[in-house]
Amino acid sequence: MSWVITGQEADPLLLDSYSDAAAAYSLRQLSWAYGGPAVRVRRSNDNAEQDFTATQVSDGTLAAWVGVGNNGFVRTWYDQSQNGRHLGQSTTANQPQIVSSGSLILKGTRPSIDFDGSNDRLINSTISLSQPITHVVVGSRDDASGTADTYFDSLNSVQHVFYNDGSAGVPAHNWRFNAGKSSPFPGFTYSSGTNLFLASIYFSGTSSNARMNGAQRLAGDTSTNGLLGLSVGDLRGNPTPIDPNYVLDGKISEYIIFPFNQSGIVAIEANINAYYSIYP
């Protein structure tokens, strides 16, 4: 008997090797088992909406559909974990952007979703997870306004947040993650400028820790709040930001949530870094 090695076995994607994600959002395909779209996009000239696979995002199909001179906005960012925990935004004014004047928005050489620092957010109202939880974020910080930038938080009143509280022109200002601690949790300083960063944020009470670009940055007690609903791009944005000074002015290319301490985090970071070329 002979065996034929297909592309899927020879080249497993990230979630083929680490399949227990609670939710997984990306503009690349994360698993051979997922054959659905990556995003649903609304175009500015006629407000038509259409789904696009990761291949169609990167090969020019999405930009061609949006059209020369038009803008494209994310209506839905689909969950590739197959748990159905899609991120959405029905209010057109609050949809982040993926195509600008007919061109796909890139960070480095990869597609990215751009949050405007004013009112953009994507939400899921049903996700509910208890600690321990690991969040893995590929993003950037474009802010020059002096406000903070929130990458994710619980949707409602239960704080479970990762943000940069930096000042304008100070990208190395404190990065913070907090799950309900009554006093501010000490931040860690890391300068990413406007480049992509890879953050792995692990919430587990007194054993919480944060990694940035493949290195441990801080460990300590963030308290015990889980994730109750999900707001990507601002603090508990339902339906509007709880504080407009914390709305994200930056980009997110990939965001994966694991409902435990992901023991394979170093290998996961290596896979992500190999694709995005974030750090040496």
C-alpha positions as CSV (number, residue, x, y, z in Angstrom):
1,M,0.0,0.0,0.0
2,S,1.3,3.5,-0.8
3,W,0.4,6.7,0.9
4,V,0.0,10.1,-0.8
5,I,0.9,13.1,1.3
6,T,-1.4,16.0,0.5
7,G,-0.8,19.7,1.0
8,Q,-2.9,19.6,4.1
9,E,-0.9,17.0,5.9
10,A,2.5,18.3,4.7
11,D,1.7,21.9,5.6
12,P,-0.6,22.1,8.6
13,L,-2.0,25.6,9.3
14,L,-1.9,27.1,12.8
15,L,-5.2,25.8,14.1
16,D,-4.6,22.3,12.7
17,S,-1.8,22.0,15.2
18,Y,-3.5,23.9,18.0
19,S,-7.2,23.2,17.5
20,D,-8.7,24.1,20.8
21,A,-9.2,27.9,20.2
22,A,-12.3,29.4,21.7
23,A,-12.4,32.0,18.9
24,A,-10.0,32.8,16.0
25,Y,-10.0,35.9,13.8
26,S,-7.6,36.4,10.9
27,L,-7.2,37.7,7.4
28,R,-5.2,34.5,6.5
29,Q,-6.6,31.0,6.6
30,L,-5.9,29.4,10.0
31,S,-7.1,25.8,9.4
32,W,-7.6,23.4,6.5
33,A,-10.8,22.3,8.3
34,Y,-12.3,25.8,7.9
35,G,-13.5,26.6,4.4
36,G,-15.6,29.6,5.1
37,P,-15.1,33.3,4.6
38,A,-12.6,35.4,6.6
39,V,-14.6,38.7,6.5
40,R,-17.9,40.2,5.3
41,V,-17.3,43.7,3.8
42,R,-19.5,46.6,3.0
43,R,-18.4,49.0,0.2
44,S,-18.9,52.7,0.4
45,N,-20.4,53.5,-3.0
46,D,-23.7,51.5,-2.7
47,N,-23.5,49.8,0.8
48,A,-23.5,46.4,-0.8
49,E,-22.1,43.6,1.4
50,Q,-20.3,40.4,0.4
51,D,-18.2,37.6,2.1
52,F,-14.6,37.0,1.2
53,T,-12.3,34.1,1.9
54,A,-8.7,34.7,3.1
55,T,-7.5,34.0,-0.5
56,Q,-9.9,36.5,-1.9
57,V,-8.7,39.1,0.5
58,S,-5.1,38.7,-0.5
59,D,-5.4,38.0,-4.2
60,G,-7.1,41.2,-5.2
61,T,-10.7,39.9,-5.4
62,L,-11.8,42.0,-2.4
63,A,-10.2,45.2,-3.6
64,A,-11.6,44.8,-7.1
65,W,-15.1,44.3,-5.8
66,V,-14.9,47.4,-3.6
67,G,-13.7,49.3,-6.7
68,V,-11.3,52.1,-7.5
69,G,-11.8,55.1,-5.3
70,N,-14.2,53.4,-2.9
71,N,-13.7,52.2,0.7
72,G,-14.5,48.8,2.2
73,F,-15.6,48.3,5.8
74,V,-15.8,45.2,7.9
75,R,-19.3,44.1,8.7
76,T,-18.3,40.7,10.1
77,W,-15.0,39.1,11.1
78,Y,-15.6,35.4,11.0
79,D,-14.5,33.0,13.7
80,Q,-12.3,30.4,12.1
81,S,-12.3,28.2,15.2
82,Q,-15.7,26.9,14.0
83,N,-17.3,27.9,17.3
84,G,-19.5,30.5,15.6
85,R,-18.3,33.4,17.7
86,H,-18.1,35.9,14.9
87,L,-17.3,39.5,15.5
88,G,-19.8,42.0,14.0
89,Q,-20.8,45.6,13.6
90,S,-24.2,46.5,12.1
91,T,-23.8,50.3,12.6
92,T,-22.0,51.5,9.5
93,A,-20.3,54.5,11.2
94,N,-18.7,52.1,13.7
95,Q,-17.2,49.6,11.1
96,P,-13.4,49.4,10.9
97,Q,-11.9,49.7,7.4
98,I,-10.1,47.1,5.3
99,V,-10.0,48.9,1.9
100,S,-9.0,52.5,1.4
101,S,-9.7,54.3,-2.0
102,G,-9.7,50.9,-3.7
103,S,-6.5,49.6,-2.1
104,L,-6.3,46.8,0.5
105,I,-5.1,48.2,3.8
106,L,-1.7,46.6,4.7
107,K,0.5,46.6,7.7
108,G,3.9,45.6,6.4
109,T,3.0,43.3,3.5
110,R,0.0,41.7,5.1
111,P,-3.7,42.7,5.1
112,S,-4.9,44.4,8.3
113,I,-8.1,45.9,9.7
114,D,-7.9,49.6,10.6
115,F,-9.7,51.1,13.6
116,D,-10.0,54.8,13.4
117,G,-9.5,55.9,17.0
118,S,-13.0,57.5,17.1
119,N,-15.9,55.0,17.2
120,D,-14.8,51.8,15.4
121,R,-15.5,48.5,17.2
122,L,-16.4,44.8,16.5
123,I,-18.4,42.9,19.1
124,N,-19.6,39.5,20.1
125,S,-22.3,39.5,22.8
126,T,-22.5,35.8,23.5
127,I,-18.9,34.6,24.3
128,S,-18.4,33.8,28.0
129,L,-15.2,32.3,29.3
130,S,-13.7,31.9,32.7
131,Q,-10.0,32.2,33.5
132,P,-7.6,30.8,32.5
133,I,-7.6,32.5,29.1
134,T,-4.9,33.2,26.6
135,H,-5.3,36.0,24.1
136,V,-2.9,36.3,21.1
137,V,-3.0,39.6,19.2
138,V,-1.2,40.8,16.1
139,G,-1.7,44.5,15.9
140,S,-0.2,48.0,15.6
141,R,-0.6,51.3,17.3
142,D,-1.1,54.3,15.0
143,D,-2.2,56.8,17.7
144,A,-0.7,60.3,17.7
145,S,-3.5,61.9,19.7
146,G,-2.3,61.2,23.3
147,T,-5.2,58.9,24.0
148,A,-5.1,55.2,25.1
149,D,-5.7,52.3,22.7
150,T,-7.8,49.3,23.6
151,Y,-7.3,46.1,21.7
152,F,-9.9,44.0,23.5
153,D,-12.2,44.0,26.6
154,S,-15.3,42.3,27.9
155,L,-18.3,43.8,26.2
156,N,-20.2,44.6,29.4
157,S,-19.2,45.8,32.9
158,V,-16.8,43.0,33.7
159,Q,-13.3,44.3,32.9
160,H,-11.0,42.0,31.0
161,V,-8.8,44.3,29.0
162,F,-5.5,44.8,27.1
163,Y,-4.5,48.4,26.2
164,N,-1.7,50.9,25.7
165,D,-2.2,54.0,27.9
166,G,0.5,55.9,26.0
167,S,0.9,59.6,25.2
168,A,1.1,61.0,21.7
169,G,4.4,60.2,20.2
170,V,5.4,57.8,23.0
171,P,4.7,54.3,21.6
172,A,6.8,52.8,24.5
173,H,4.3,54.0,27.1
174,N,2.8,51.5,29.5
175,W,1.0,48.5,28.1
176,R,-1.6,47.2,30.6
177,F,-3.8,44.2,31.0
178,N,-6.3,43.9,33.8
179,A,-9.1,41.6,34.8
180,G,-10.8,43.5,37.6
181,K,-7.9,44.4,40.0
182,S,-9.1,47.3,42.1
183,S,-5.8,49.3,41.8
184,P,-4.1,49.7,38.4
185,F,-1.9,46.7,37.4
186,P,1.6,47.8,36.7
187,G,2.2,48.2,33.0
188,F,5.2,47.0,31.0
189,T,7.1,49.3,28.7
190,Y,7.7,48.1,25.2
191,S,8.4,50.2,22.1
192,S,6.7,48.9,19.0
193,G,6.4,52.3,17.3
194,T,3.9,51.9,14.5
195,N,5.2,48.5,13.6
196,L,3.2,45.3,14.0
197,F,3.6,43.6,17.4
198,L,2.7,40.2,18.7
199,A,1.2,40.1,22.2
200,S,0.3,37.0,24.1
201,I,-1.8,37.9,27.2
202,Y,-2.5,35.2,29.7
203,F,-5.2,35.8,32.4
204,S,-5.0,33.5,35.4
205,G,-5.4,35.4,38.6
206,T,-2.1,35.7,40.5
207,S,-0.3,33.8,37.7
208,S,-1.2,36.2,34.9
209,N,1.5,37.2,32.4
210,A,2.2,39.2,29.3
211,R,4.6,38.4,26.4
212,M,5.5,40.8,23.6
213,N,7.3,39.8,20.4
214,G,8.4,36.5,21.8
215,A,9.6,37.6,25.2
216,Q,8.1,37.6,28.7
217,R,7.4,41.2,29.7
218,L,5.5,41.0,33.0
219,A,3.9,38.5,35.4
220,G,1.6,39.2,38.3
221,D,-1.9,39.4,39.7
222,T,-4.6,41.0,37.4
223,S,-7.5,39.6,39.4
224,T,-10.0,37.0,38.3
225,N,-12.6,38.4,35.9
226,G,-13.4,36.2,32.8
227,L,-14.5,37.3,29.4
228,L,-18.2,38.3,29.3
229,G,-18.9,39.3,25.7
230,L,-16.1,40.7,23.6
231,S,-15.4,44.2,22.4
232,V,-12.5,44.6,20.0
233,G,-11.3,48.1,19.6
234,D,-12.6,49.8,22.7
235,L,-13.6,49.5,26.3
236,R,-16.9,47.7,26.7
237,G,-18.3,49.4,23.6
238,N,-22.0,48.6,23.9
239,P,-23.4,50.4,22.0
240,T,-20.9,53.3,22.3
241,P,-17.5,53.6,24.0
242,I,-17.5,53.8,27.7
243,D,-14.6,56.3,27.3
244,P,-13.8,57.8,23.9
245,N,-10.2,58.3,25.1
246,Y,-9.7,54.5,25.0
247,V,-10.9,53.7,21.4
248,L,-8.2,52.0,19.3
249,D,-6.3,54.1,16.8
250,G,-4.4,51.2,15.1
251,K,-4.7,48.0,13.3
252,I,-5.4,44.3,14.0
253,S,-4.4,41.5,11.6
254,E,-5.0,38.4,13.8
255,Y,-6.6,37.7,17.1
256,I,-6.9,34.2,18.7
257,I,-8.4,33.2,22.1
258,F,-7.5,30.0,23.9
259,P,-9.7,29.0,26.9
260,F,-6.7,27.9,29.0
261,N,-2.9,28.4,29.5
262,Q,-1.7,27.7,26.0
263,S,1.4,25.6,26.7
264,G,2.4,25.8,23.1
265,I,2.6,29.5,23.1
266,V,6.2,29.7,21.9
267,A,5.4,27.5,18.9
268,I,2.3,29.5,18.2
269,E,4.2,32.8,18.3
270,A,6.8,31.3,16.0
271,N,4.1,30.3,13.4
272,I,2.6,33.8,13.6
273,N,6.0,35.5,13.4
274,A,7.0,33.4,10.4
275,Y,3.9,34.7,8.5
276,Y,4.0,38.3,9.6
277,S,7.8,38.9,10.0
278,I,7.2,40.9,13.2
279,Y,10.6,40.5,15.0
280,P,14.0,38.8,14.3
